[in-house]
Amino acid sequence: MSIGYAVYLLRSGIFQILILSAPVLLIGLVVGLIVSVLQATTSIQEQTLTFVPKIAAILLALVFFGPWMFANLAQYTIQLFQQIPAMVR
C-alpha cells in the first residue's frame, strides 16, 4: 500500500465521519441556538431548559436520519472490504 492510497483511505474515512455526523450536529446546533435566543429574550436562565430540547431533537434526528446513516456506513464498509485485496499488493 502506497502513501497516497493510505492518505486516500484516511481522507475518505474522515469525510464519511463528517457526512454522517453533520445532520445530527446541525440539528443540535439549531435547537441550542433557538433555546438560547428564547432564554435571552425572556430572561429565563434554567439549566435544564437548554439540555432537554437538544436531547429530544437529537434523538428525533437519529430516528429520522438513522436508516440513512446506517445504509451509508454499510456501503462504505462494504467498499472498504472490497478494497482489501488492493491494499495487500
N, CA, C and O atoms as a CHARMM CRD file, in Angstrom:
* protein
*
  356
    1    1 MET  N      0.85500  -1.17100   0.00000 PROA 1      0.00000
    2    1 MET  CA     0.00000   0.00000   0.00000 PROA 1      0.00000
    3    1 MET  C      0.89900   1.23000   0.00000 PROA 1      0.00000
    4    1 MET  O      1.81500   1.35500   0.81200 PROA 1      0.00000
    5    2 SER  N      0.61800   2.11300  -0.91000 PROA 2      0.00000
    6    2 SER  CA     1.43300   3.31900  -1.03200 PROA 2      0.00000
    7    2 SER  C      0.94400   4.39200  -0.06000 PROA 2      0.00000
    8    2 SER  O     -0.13000   4.27900   0.53200 PROA 2      0.00000
    9    3 ILE  N      1.74800   5.41600   0.08300 PROA 3      0.00000
   10    3 ILE  CA     1.39100   6.53600   0.95700 PROA 3      0.00000
   11    3 ILE  C      0.14800   7.25100   0.41600 PROA 3      0.00000
   12    3 ILE  O     -0.72200   7.66000   1.18400 PROA 3      0.00000
   13    4 GLY  N      0.07600   7.39600  -0.87900 PROA 4      0.00000
   14    4 GLY  CA    -1.07900   8.05200  -1.48800 PROA 4      0.00000
   15    4 GLY  C     -2.37700   7.30900  -1.22000 PROA 4      0.00000
   16    4 GLY  O     -3.41300   7.92600  -0.97500 PROA 4      0.00000
   17    5 TYR  N     -2.31900   5.97900  -1.26700 PROA 5      0.00000
   18    5 TYR  CA    -3.50200   5.16800  -1.01100 PROA 5      0.00000
   19    5 TYR  C     -3.90400   5.25900   0.46400 PROA 5      0.00000
   20    5 TYR  O     -5.09000   5.30800   0.78900 PROA 5      0.00000
   21    6 ALA  N     -2.91400   5.28200   1.34300 PROA 6      0.00000
   22    6 ALA  CA    -3.20800   5.42200   2.77300 PROA 6      0.00000
   23    6 ALA  C     -3.84100   6.78000   3.06100 PROA 6      0.00000
   24    6 ALA  O     -4.76900   6.87700   3.86400 PROA 6      0.00000
   25    7 VAL  N     -3.34700   7.82100   2.41200 PROA 7      0.00000
   26    7 VAL  CA    -3.92600   9.15300   2.58500 PROA 7      0.00000
   27    7 VAL  C     -5.35500   9.17200   2.04000 PROA 7      0.00000
   28    7 VAL  O     -6.24000   9.78200   2.64000 PROA 7      0.00000
   29    8 TYR  N     -5.58000   8.51200   0.91300 PROA 8      0.00000
   30    8 TYR  CA    -6.92700   8.42400   0.35100 PROA 8      0.00000
   31    8 TYR  C     -7.87800   7.72900   1.32000 PROA 8      0.00000
   32    8 TYR  O     -9.00000   8.19200   1.52400 PROA 8      0.00000
   33    9 LEU  N     -7.44200   6.63000   1.91400 PROA 9      0.00000
   34    9 LEU  CA    -8.29700   5.91200   2.87400 PROA 9      0.00000
   35    9 LEU  C     -8.59200   6.76500   4.10500 PROA 9      0.00000
   36    9 LEU  O     -9.72400   6.79200   4.58700 PROA 9      0.00000
   37   10 LEU  N     -7.58200   7.45700   4.61100 PROA 10     0.00000
   38   10 LEU  CA    -7.77200   8.30900   5.77500 PROA 10     0.00000
   39   10 LEU  C     -8.70100   9.47300   5.44700 PROA 10     0.00000
   40   10 LEU  O     -9.58600   9.80800   6.23400 PROA 10     0.00000
   41   11 ARG  N     -8.49700  10.08200   4.29300 PROA 11     0.00000
   42   11 ARG  CA    -9.34100  11.20700   3.88900 PROA 11     0.00000
   43   11 ARG  C    -10.79200  10.77500   3.69100 PROA 11     0.00000
   44   11 ARG  O    -11.71400  11.47800   4.10400 PROA 11     0.00000
   45   12 SER  N    -10.99100   9.62700   3.06400 PROA 12     0.00000
   46   12 SER  CA   -12.36600   9.17300   2.84500 PROA 12     0.00000
   47   12 SER  C    -13.03700   8.77800   4.15900 PROA 12     0.00000
   48   12 SER  O    -14.24700   8.95200   4.30600 PROA 12     0.00000
   49   13 GLY  N    -12.27500   8.25400   5.10800 PROA 13     0.00000
   50   13 GLY  CA   -12.84300   7.94000   6.42000 PROA 13     0.00000
   51   13 GLY  C    -13.24900   9.18400   7.18100 PROA 13     0.00000
   52   13 GLY  O    -14.31400   9.21500   7.79900 PROA 13     0.00000
   53   14 ILE  N    -12.41400  10.21000   7.14400 PROA 14     0.00000
   54   14 ILE  CA   -12.74900  11.46800   7.82100 PROA 14     0.00000
   55   14 ILE  C    -13.94900  12.13200   7.14500 PROA 14     0.00000
   56   14 ILE  O    -14.82200  12.67100   7.82400 PROA 14     0.00000
   57   15 PHE  N    -13.99300  12.09300   5.81900 PROA 15     0.00000
   58   15 PHE  CA   -15.13400  12.65100   5.09400 PROA 15     0.00000
   59   15 PHE  C    -16.41900  11.92200   5.46000 PROA 15     0.00000
   60   15 PHE  O    -17.46900  12.54400   5.62200 PROA 15     0.00000
   61   16 GLN  N    -16.33200  10.60600   5.59100 PROA 16     0.00000
   62   16 GLN  CA   -17.50400   9.80100   5.96200 PROA 16     0.00000
   63   16 GLN  C    -17.99400  10.17700   7.35900 PROA 16     0.00000
   64   16 GLN  O    -19.19900  10.28600   7.58600 PROA 16     0.00000
   65   17 ILE  N    -17.07800  10.37400   8.28200 PROA 17     0.00000
   66   17 ILE  CA   -17.44800  10.78800   9.63800 PROA 17     0.00000
   67   17 ILE  C    -18.15500  12.13500   9.61100 PROA 17     0.00000
   68   17 ILE  O    -19.16700  12.32400  10.28700 PROA 17     0.00000
   69   18 LEU  N    -17.62500  13.07100   8.83300 PROA 18     0.00000
   70   18 LEU  CA   -18.24000  14.39900   8.74900 PROA 18     0.00000
   71   18 LEU  C    -19.63500  14.33900   8.13200 PROA 18     0.00000
   72   18 LEU  O    -20.55700  14.99800   8.61200 PROA 18     0.00000
   73   19 ILE  N    -19.78700  13.56400   7.08900 PROA 19     0.00000
   74   19 ILE  CA   -21.08600  13.45300   6.43000 PROA 19     0.00000
   75   19 ILE  C    -22.11200  12.79500   7.34900 PROA 19     0.00000
   76   19 ILE  O    -23.26200  13.23000   7.39700 PROA 19     0.00000
   77   20 LEU  N    -21.71300  11.75700   8.07700 PROA 20     0.00000
   78   20 LEU  CA   -22.66100  11.05500   8.93400 PROA 20     0.00000
   79   20 LEU  C    -23.03100  11.84600  10.18100 PROA 20     0.00000
   80   20 LEU  O    -24.15400  11.72400  10.66900 PROA 20     0.00000
   81   21 SER  N    -22.12800  12.64000  10.70100 PROA 21     0.00000
   82   21 SER  CA   -22.42500  13.36000  11.93600 PROA 21     0.00000
   83   21 SER  C    -23.03900  14.73300  11.68900 PROA 21     0.00000
   84   21 SER  O    -23.59600  15.32600  12.61200 PROA 21     0.00000
   85   22 ALA  N    -22.95300  15.24400  10.48000 PROA 22     0.00000
   86   22 ALA  CA   -23.41900  16.60400  10.19500 PROA 22     0.00000
   87   22 ALA  C    -24.90700  16.82800  10.47700 PROA 22     0.00000
   88   22 ALA  O    -25.23300  17.82400  11.12400 PROA 22     0.00000
   89   23 PRO  N    -25.83200  15.96600  10.03300 PROA 23     0.00000
   90   23 PRO  CA   -27.24700  16.26400  10.29000 PROA 23     0.00000
   91   23 PRO  C    -27.58700  16.35200  11.78200 PROA 23     0.00000
   92   23 PRO  O    -28.31600  17.24900  12.20600 PROA 23     0.00000
   93   24 VAL  N    -27.06000  15.42900  12.55800 PROA 24     0.00000
   94   24 VAL  CA   -27.36900  15.41800  13.98900 PROA 24     0.00000
   95   24 VAL  C    -26.74400  16.62400  14.67900 PROA 24     0.00000
   96   24 VAL  O    -27.38200  17.25700  15.52000 PROA 24     0.00000
   97   25 LEU  N    -25.51900  16.94300  14.33400 PROA 25     0.00000
   98   25 LEU  CA   -24.85600  18.09600  14.94800 PROA 25     0.00000
   99   25 LEU  C    -25.51500  19.40800  14.55100 PROA 25     0.00000
  100   25 LEU  O    -25.65200  20.30500  15.38300 PROA 25     0.00000
  101   26 LEU  N    -25.92300  19.53100  13.30400 PROA 26     0.00000
  102   26 LEU  CA   -26.57800  20.76500  12.86500 PROA 26     0.00000
  103   26 LEU  C    -27.93300  20.95400  13.53700 PROA 26     0.00000
  104   26 LEU  O    -28.28800  22.07300  13.90700 PROA 26     0.00000
  105   27 ILE  N    -28.68200  19.88900  13.69700 PROA 27     0.00000
  106   27 ILE  CA   -29.96800  19.99100  14.38500 PROA 27     0.00000
  107   27 ILE  C    -29.76100  20.36600  15.84600 PROA 27     0.00000
  108   27 ILE  O    -30.49900  21.19300  16.38100 PROA 27     0.00000
  109   28 GLY  N    -28.77300  19.77300  16.49200 PROA 28     0.00000
  110   28 GLY  CA   -28.45800  20.15100  17.87400 PROA 28     0.00000
  111   28 GLY  C    -28.02100  21.60100  17.97800 PROA 28     0.00000
  112   28 GLY  O    -28.36700  22.29000  18.93700 PROA 28     0.00000
  113   29 LEU  N    -27.26200  22.06400  16.99600 PROA 29     0.00000
  114   29 LEU  CA   -26.81300  23.45900  16.97900 PROA 29     0.00000
  115   29 LEU  C    -27.98300  24.42100  16.81000 PROA 29     0.00000
  116   29 LEU  O    -28.07100  25.42600  17.51500 PROA 29     0.00000
  117   30 VAL  N    -28.87900  24.11500  15.87900 PROA 30     0.00000
  118   30 VAL  CA   -30.02100  24.99100  15.63500 PROA 30     0.00000
  119   30 VAL  C    -30.95200  25.04100  16.84500 PROA 30     0.00000
  120   30 VAL  O    -31.41100  26.11400  17.23500 PROA 30     0.00000
  121   31 VAL  N    -31.22900  23.89000  17.43200 PROA 31     0.00000
  122   31 VAL  CA   -32.10100  23.86400  18.61300 PROA 31     0.00000
  123   31 VAL  C    -31.44400  24.59900  19.77200 PROA 31     0.00000
  124   31 VAL  O    -32.12000  25.33100  20.49600 PROA 31     0.00000
  125   32 GLY  N    -30.16100  24.42300  19.95900 PROA 32     0.00000
  126   32 GLY  CA   -29.45100  25.14200  21.02200 PROA 32     0.00000
  127   32 GLY  C    -29.48000  26.64300  20.80700 PROA 32     0.00000
  128   32 GLY  O    -29.62200  27.40800  21.76100 PROA 32     0.00000
  129   33 LEU  N    -29.34500  27.06900  19.55000 PROA 33     0.00000
  130   33 LEU  CA   -29.39900  28.49600  19.24000 PROA 33     0.00000
  131   33 LEU  C    -30.78600  29.07100  19.50400 PROA 33     0.00000
  132   33 LEU  O    -30.91800  30.16300  20.05600 PROA 33     0.00000
  133   34 ILE  N    -31.81500  28.33100  19.10800 PROA 34     0.00000
  134   34 ILE  CA   -33.18400  28.78700  19.34000 PROA 34     0.00000
  135   34 ILE  C    -33.47400  28.89500  20.83200 PROA 34     0.00000
  136   34 ILE  O    -34.07200  29.87100  21.28300 PROA 34     0.00000
  137   35 VAL  N    -33.05300  27.89400  21.59400 PROA 35     0.00000
  138   35 VAL  CA   -33.28700  27.91600  23.03700 PROA 35     0.00000
  139   35 VAL  C    -32.50600  29.05100  23.69300 PROA 35     0.00000
  140   35 VAL  O    -33.02100  29.70100  24.60300 PROA 35     0.00000
  141   36 SER  N    -31.29600  29.29800  23.25800 PROA 36     0.00000
  142   36 SER  CA   -30.51500  30.38200  23.87100 PROA 36     0.00000
  143   36 SER  C    -31.10200  31.74800  23.54600 PROA 36     0.00000
  144   36 SER  O    -31.08300  32.63800  24.39600 PROA 36     0.00000
  145   37 VAL  N    -31.62600  31.93500  22.32700 PROA 37     0.00000
  146   37 VAL  CA   -32.29500  33.19600  21.99800 PROA 37     0.00000
  147   37 VAL  C    -33.56600  33.34400  22.83200 PROA 37     0.00000
  148   37 VAL  O    -33.86800  34.43400  23.31800 PROA 37     0.00000
  149   38 LEU  N    -34.29900  32.26500  22.99800 PROA 38     0.00000
  150   38 LEU  CA   -35.50200  32.29100  23.83600 PROA 38     0.00000
  151   38 LEU  C    -35.15500  32.63200  25.28600 PROA 38     0.00000
  152   38 LEU  O    -35.85500  33.41300  25.93000 PROA 38     0.00000
  153   39 GLN  N    -34.08800  32.05300  25.78600 PROA 39     0.00000
  154   39 GLN  CA   -33.66000  32.35200  27.15900 PROA 39     0.00000
  155   39 GLN  C    -33.21100  33.79900  27.29400 PROA 39     0.00000
  156   39 GLN  O    -33.47900  34.43500  28.31400 PROA 39     0.00000
  157   40 ALA  N    -32.54100  34.32000  26.29500 PROA 40     0.00000
  158   40 ALA  CA   -32.05800  35.70200  26.36800 PROA 40     0.00000
  159   40 ALA  C    -33.20400  36.70300  26.30800 PROA 40     0.00000
  160   40 ALA  O    -33.16600  37.74800  26.95800 PROA 40     0.00000
  161   41 THR  N    -34.22500  36.37100  25.51900 PROA 41     0.00000
  162   41 THR  CA   -35.34100  37.32000  25.39900 PROA 41     0.00000
  163   41 THR  C    -36.27300  37.27000  26.60200 PROA 41     0.00000
  164   41 THR  O    -36.87400  38.28700  26.95000 PROA 41     0.00000
  165   42 THR  N    -36.40600  36.12900  27.23700 PROA 42     0.00000
  166   42 THR  CA   -37.33000  36.01500  28.36400 PROA 42     0.00000
  167   42 THR  C    -36.62800  36.08300  29.71600 PROA 42     0.00000
  168   42 THR  O    -37.29400  36.07900  30.75100 PROA 42     0.00000
  169   43 SER  N    -35.32200  36.14600  29.73000 PROA 43     0.00000
  170   43 SER  CA   -34.52000  36.18300  30.96500 PROA 43     0.00000
  171   43 SER  C    -34.74100  34.96300  31.85100 PROA 43     0.00000
  172   43 SER  O    -34.58500  35.04700  33.06900 PROA 43     0.00000
  173   44 ILE  N    -35.09800  33.84300  31.25900 PROA 44     0.00000
  174   44 ILE  CA   -35.22100  32.58700  31.99800 PROA 44     0.00000
  175   44 ILE  C    -33.88200  31.86800  31.88500 PROA 44     0.00000
  176   44 ILE  O    -33.46800  31.50000  30.78500 PROA 44     0.00000
  177   45 GLN  N    -33.21500  31.66800  32.99000 PROA 45     0.00000
  178   45 GLN  CA   -31.88900  31.05200  32.96400 PROA 45     0.00000
  179   45 GLN  C    -31.91300  29.67700  33.63000 PROA 45     0.00000
  180   45 GLN  O    -31.10500  29.40000  34.51600 PROA 45     0.00000
  181   46 GLU  N    -32.81300  28.84300  33.21400 PROA 46     0.00000
  182   46 GLU  CA   -32.91800  27.48800  33.75000 PROA 46     0.00000
  183   46 GLU  C    -31.95600  26.57600  32.98800 PROA 46     0.00000
  184   46 GLU  O    -31.96500  26.55200  31.75800 PROA 46     0.00000
  185   47 GLN  N    -31.13100  25.83100  33.71500 PROA 47     0.00000
  186   47 GLN  CA   -30.11600  24.98700  33.07300 PROA 47     0.00000
  187   47 GLN  C    -30.72200  23.80500  32.32000 PROA 47     0.00000
  188   47 GLN  O    -30.22600  23.42500  31.25900 PROA 47     0.00000
  189   48 THR  N    -31.79400  23.22100  32.86400 PROA 48     0.00000
  190   48 THR  CA   -32.38500  22.06500  32.18400 PROA 48     0.00000
  191   48 THR  C    -33.10000  22.46800  30.90600 PROA 48     0.00000
  192   48 THR  O    -33.33300  21.62500  30.03900 PROA 48     0.00000
  193   49 LEU  N    -33.44700  23.72700  30.77500 PROA 49     0.00000
  194   49 LEU  CA   -34.12500  24.18900  29.56500 PROA 49     0.00000
  195   49 LEU  C    -33.22000  24.09100  28.34300 PROA 49     0.00000
  196   49 LEU  O    -33.71200  23.98800  27.22000 PROA 49     0.00000
  197   50 THR  N    -31.92200  24.12100  28.54400 PROA 50     0.00000
  198   50 THR  CA   -31.01000  24.01600  27.39700 PROA 50     0.00000
  199   50 THR  C    -30.79400  22.57100  26.97100 PROA 50     0.00000
  200   50 THR  O    -30.60800  22.30100  25.78400 PROA 50     0.00000
  201   51 PHE  N    -30.81600  21.64800  27.91100 PROA 51     0.00000
  202   51 PHE  CA   -30.45800  20.26800  27.58300 PROA 51     0.00000
  203   51 PHE  C    -31.62500  19.43400  27.09100 PROA 51     0.00000
  204   51 PHE  O    -31.46100  18.64900  26.15700 PROA 51     0.00000
  205   52 VAL  N    -32.77400  19.57600  27.67800 PROA 52     0.00000
  206   52 VAL  CA   -33.90600  18.70900  27.33600 PROA 52     0.00000
  207   52 VAL  C    -34.34100  18.87600  25.87200 PROA 52     0.00000
  208   52 VAL  O    -34.52000  17.86700  25.19000 PROA 52     0.00000
  209   53 PRO  N    -34.51700  20.09700  25.36200 PROA 53     0.00000
  210   53 PRO  CA   -34.89000  20.20100  23.93800 PROA 53     0.00000
  211   53 PRO  C    -33.80300  19.68800  22.99000 PROA 53     0.00000
  212   53 PRO  O    -34.10600  19.09100  21.95700 PROA 53     0.00000
  213   54 LYS  N    -32.53700  19.92400  23.34400 PROA 54     0.00000
  214   54 LYS  CA   -31.45200  19.42600  22.48200 PROA 54     0.00000
  215   54 LYS  C    -31.42300  17.90400  22.46000 PROA 54     0.00000
  216   54 LYS  O    -31.24900  17.30000  21.40100 PROA 54     0.00000
  217   55 ILE  N    -31.59000  17.28600  23.61400 PROA 55     0.00000
  218   55 ILE  CA   -31.58400  15.82200  23.67000 PROA 55     0.00000
  219   55 ILE  C    -32.75200  15.26300  22.87400 PROA 55     0.00000
  220   55 ILE  O    -32.59200  14.29700  22.12700 PROA 55     0.00000
  221   56 ALA  N    -33.92300  15.86200  23.02800 PROA 56     0.00000
  222   56 ALA  CA   -35.09800  15.39800  22.28300 PROA 56     0.00000
  223   56 ALA  C    -34.90100  15.58200  20.78400 PROA 56     0.00000
  224   56 ALA  O    -35.24100  14.69200  20.00500 PROA 56     0.00000
  225   57 ALA  N    -34.35800  16.71800  20.37100 PROA 57     0.00000
  226   57 ALA  CA   -34.14200  16.96700  18.94300 PROA 57     0.00000
  227   57 ALA  C    -33.09800  16.01700  18.36500 PROA 57     0.00000
  228   57 ALA  O    -33.25100  15.53400  17.24300 PROA 57     0.00000
  229   58 ILE  N    -32.04800  15.75100  19.12000 PROA 58     0.00000
  230   58 ILE  CA   -31.01000  14.84100  18.63600 PROA 58     0.00000
  231   58 ILE  C    -31.54900  13.41900  18.52700 PROA 58     0.00000
  232   58 ILE  O    -31.23400  12.70800  17.57300 PROA 58     0.00000
  233   59 LEU  N    -32.36000  13.00000  19.49700 PROA 59     0.00000
  234   59 LEU  CA   -32.95600  11.66300  19.39900 PROA 59     0.00000
  235   59 LEU  C    -33.90700  11.55900  18.20700 PROA 59     0.00000
  236   59 LEU  O    -33.91900  10.54300  17.51200 PROA 59     0.00000
  237   60 LEU  N    -34.69400  12.59200  17.96800 PROA 60     0.00000
  238   60 LEU  CA   -35.57100  12.58700  16.79500 PROA 60     0.00000
  239   60 LEU  C    -34.76000  12.59500  15.49900 PROA 60     0.00000
  240   60 LEU  O    -35.13900  11.95000  14.52100 PROA 60     0.00000
  241   61 ALA  N    -33.65400  13.32100  15.49600 PROA 61     0.00000
  242   61 ALA  CA   -32.79300  13.33400  14.31500 PROA 61     0.00000
  243   61 ALA  C    -32.18700  11.95500  14.07000 PROA 61     0.00000
  244   61 ALA  O    -32.06700  11.51600  12.92600 PROA 61     0.00000
  245   62 LEU  N    -31.81000  11.28100  15.14200 PROA 62     0.00000
  246   62 LEU  CA   -31.27100   9.92200  14.97800 PROA 62     0.00000
  247   62 LEU  C    -32.33200   8.95300  14.47600 PROA 62     0.00000
  248   62 LEU  O    -32.03400   8.05900  13.68300 PROA 62     0.00000
  249   63 VAL  N    -33.56300   9.12600  14.93200 PROA 63     0.00000
  250   63 VAL  CA   -34.63600   8.27500  14.43200 PROA 63     0.00000
  251   63 VAL  C    -34.89300   8.55500  12.95400 PROA 63     0.00000
  252   63 VAL  O    -35.10100   7.63400  12.16500 PROA 63     0.00000
  253   64 PHE  N    -34.87800   9.82800  12.59100 PROA 64     0.00000
  254   64 PHE  CA   -35.16600  10.20400  11.21300 PROA 64     0.00000
  255   64 PHE  C    -34.00700   9.87700  10.27100 PROA 64     0.00000
  256   64 PHE  O    -34.22300   9.31600   9.19600 PROA 64     0.00000
  257   65 PHE  N    -32.77700  10.22400  10.66700 PROA 65     0.00000
  258   65 PHE  CA   -31.61200  10.02700   9.80800 PROA 65     0.00000
  259   65 PHE  C    -30.90200   8.69500  10.04500 PROA 65     0.00000
  260   65 PHE  O    -29.96900   8.36500   9.31300 PROA 65     0.00000
  261   66 GLY  N    -31.31600   7.93100  11.04000 PROA 66     0.00000
  262   66 GLY  CA   -30.64900   6.67400  11.37200 PROA 66     0.00000
  263   66 GLY  C    -30.56000   5.68100  10.22300 PROA 66     0.00000
  264   66 GLY  O    -29.47800   5.16100   9.94900 PROA 66     0.00000
  265   67 PRO  N    -31.67500   5.40300   9.54000 PROA 67     0.00000
  266   67 PRO  CA   -31.58000   4.45400   8.41300 PROA 67     0.00000
  267   67 PRO  C    -30.62800   4.92300   7.31600 PROA 67     0.00000
  268   67 PRO  O    -29.88200   4.12200   6.75400 PROA 67     0.00000
  269   68 TRP  N    -30.65400   6.20900   7.01500 PROA 68     0.00000
  270   68 TRP  CA   -29.73000   6.74300   6.00800 PROA 68     0.00000
  271   68 TRP  C    -28.28100   6.62100   6.48000 PROA 68     0.00000
  272   68 TRP  O    -27.39600   6.24900   5.70900 PROA 68     0.00000
  273   69 MET  N    -28.05300   6.93500   7.74800 PROA 69     0.00000
  274   69 MET  CA   -26.69200   6.84800   8.29400 PROA 69     0.00000
  275   69 MET  C    -26.19600   5.40500   8.26600 PROA 69     0.00000
  276   69 MET  O    -25.05100   5.13900   7.90200 PROA 69     0.00000
  277   70 PHE  N    -27.07400   4.47500   8.65600 PROA 70     0.00000
  278   70 PHE  CA   -26.67300   3.06700   8.65800 PROA 70     0.00000
  279   70 PHE  C    -26.40500   2.56100   7.24700 PROA 70     0.00000
  280   70 PHE  O    -25.43200   1.84100   7.02200 PROA 70     0.00000
  281   71 ALA  N    -27.25000   2.92700   6.30200 PROA 71     0.00000
  282   71 ALA  CA   -27.04900   2.48000   4.91900 PROA 71     0.00000
  283   71 ALA  C    -25.75900   3.05700   4.34400 PROA 71     0.00000
  284   71 ALA  O    -25.02600   2.36800   3.63500 PROA 71     0.00000
  285   72 ASN  N    -25.48900   4.31700   4.65000 PROA 72     0.00000
  286   72 ASN  CA   -24.26700   4.95700   4.16000 PROA 72     0.00000
  287   72 ASN  C    -23.02900   4.30400   4.77200 PROA 72     0.00000
  288   72 ASN  O    -22.04000   4.06300   4.08000 PROA 72     0.00000
  289   73 LEU  N    -23.09000   4.02400   6.06000 PROA 73     0.00000
  290   73 LEU  CA   -21.96300   3.38300   6.73600 PROA 73     0.00000
  291   73 LEU  C    -21.75900   1.94400   6.25200 PROA 73     0.00000
  292   73 LEU  O    -20.62300   1.49700   6.09800 PROA 73     0.00000
  293   74 ALA  N    -22.85300   1.22000   6.01400 PROA 74     0.00000
  294   74 ALA  CA   -22.74100  -0.14700   5.49300 PROA 74     0.00000
  295   74 ALA  C    -22.13600  -0.15200   4.10000 PROA 74     0.00000
  296   74 ALA  O    -21.30800  -1.00600   3.78000 PROA 74     0.00000
  297   75 GLN  N    -22.54700   0.79900   3.27100 PROA 75     0.00000
  298   75 GLN  CA   -21.99300   0.89300   1.92100 PROA 75     0.00000
  299   75 GLN  C    -20.50600   1.21400   1.96200 PROA 75     0.00000
  300   75 GLN  O    -19.72800   0.65000   1.19200 PROA 75     0.00000
  301   76 TYR  N    -20.10600   2.10800   2.84700 PROA 76     0.00000
  302   76 TYR  CA   -18.68600   2.44600   2.98000 PROA 76     0.00000
  303   76 TYR  C    -17.88600   1.24500   3.48700 PROA 76     0.00000
  304   76 TYR  O    -16.77600   0.99600   3.01700 PROA 76     0.00000
  305   77 THR  N    -18.44100   0.50700   4.43700 PROA 77     0.00000
  306   77 THR  CA   -17.74800  -0.66600   4.96900 PROA 77     0.00000
  307   77 THR  C    -17.58500  -1.74000   3.89900 PROA 77     0.00000
  308   77 THR  O    -16.52400  -2.35300   3.78900 PROA 77     0.00000
  309   78 ILE  N    -18.62200  -1.96600   3.11800 PROA 78     0.00000
  310   78 ILE  CA   -18.53000  -2.94000   2.03000 PROA 78     0.00000
  311   78 ILE  C    -17.47500  -2.50800   1.02100 PROA 78     0.00000
  312   78 ILE  O    -16.70800  -3.32900   0.51800 PROA 78     0.00000
  313   79 GLN  N    -17.44300  -1.21400   0.73100 PROA 79     0.00000
  314   79 GLN  CA   -16.43300  -0.68900  -0.18900 PROA 79     0.00000
  315   79 GLN  C    -15.02300  -0.90300   0.36200 PROA 79     0.00000
  316   79 GLN  O    -14.11000  -1.24200  -0.39000 PROA 79     0.00000
  317   80 LEU  N    -14.84500  -0.71000   1.65600 PROA 80     0.00000
  318   80 LEU  CA   -13.52600  -0.94500   2.26200 PROA 80     0.00000
  319   80 LEU  C    -13.13200  -2.41500   2.19100 PROA 80     0.00000
  320   80 LEU  O    -11.98600  -2.74300   1.88300 PROA 80     0.00000
  321   81 PHE  N    -14.08800  -3.30200   2.47800 PROA 81     0.00000
  322   81 PHE  CA   -13.78200  -4.72500   2.41900 PROA 81     0.00000
  323   81 PHE  C    -13.44900  -5.16700   0.99700 PROA 81     0.00000
  324   81 PHE  O    -12.62900  -6.06300   0.80200 PROA 81     0.00000
  325   82 GLN  N    -14.07500  -4.54700   0.01100 PROA 82     0.00000
  326   82 GLN  CA   -13.77100  -4.89200  -1.36600 PROA 82     0.00000
  327   82 GLN  C    -12.40000  -4.37700  -1.79200 PROA 82     0.00000
  328   82 GLN  O    -11.81900  -4.89300  -2.74700 PROA 82     0.00000
  329   83 GLN  N    -11.88100  -3.37700  -1.10600 PROA 83     0.00000
  330   83 GLN  CA   -10.57400  -2.82100  -1.44400 PROA 83     0.00000
  331   83 GLN  C     -9.42500  -3.51900  -0.72300 PROA 83     0.00000
  332   83 GLN  O     -8.26500  -3.17500  -0.95300 PROA 83     0.00000
  333   84 ILE  N     -9.71100  -4.47600   0.12900 PROA 84     0.00000
  334   84 ILE  CA    -8.65000  -5.16300   0.87600 PROA 84     0.00000
  335   84 ILE  C     -7.62800  -5.83400  -0.05900 PROA 84     0.00000
  336   84 ILE  O     -6.42900  -5.70800   0.19000 PROA 84     0.00000
  337   85 PRO  N     -8.04500  -6.53600  -1.11600 PROA 85     0.00000
  338   85 PRO  CA    -7.02200  -7.12200  -1.99500 PROA 85     0.00000
  339   85 PRO  C     -6.07600  -6.07800  -2.60500 PROA 85     0.00000
  340   85 PRO  O     -4.89100  -6.35300  -2.79500 PROA 85     0.00000
  341   86 ALA  N     -6.58800  -4.89900  -2.90800 PROA 86     0.00000
  342   86 ALA  CA    -5.72500  -3.86000  -3.45900 PROA 86     0.00000
  343   86 ALA  C     -4.77600  -3.30500  -2.39300 PROA 86     0.00000
  344   86 ALA  O     -3.69700  -2.80800  -2.71800 PROA 86     0.00000
  345   87 MET  N     -5.16900  -3.38800  -1.14900 PROA 87     0.00000
  346   87 MET  CA    -4.31000  -2.89200  -0.06500 PROA 87     0.00000
  347   87 MET  C     -3.12200  -3.80400   0.18700 PROA 87     0.00000
  348   87 MET  O     -2.06100  -3.34900   0.61300 PROA 87     0.00000
  349   88 VAL  N     -3.30100  -5.07900  -0.07400 PROA 88     0.00000
  350   88 VAL  CA    -2.25000  -6.06300   0.21800 PROA 88     0.00000
  351   88 VAL  C     -1.11200  -5.94000  -0.78400 PROA 88     0.00000
  352   88 VAL  O      0.04700  -6.15200  -0.43000 PROA 88     0.00000
  353   89 ARG  N     -1.41800  -5.60900  -1.99600 PROA 89     0.00000
  354   89 ARG  CA    -0.38100  -5.55800  -3.04000 PROA 89     0.00000
  355   89 ARG  C      0.61200  -4.48100  -2.80500 PROA 89     0.00000
  356   89 ARG  O      1.54100  -4.31500  -3.59600 PROA 89     0.00000
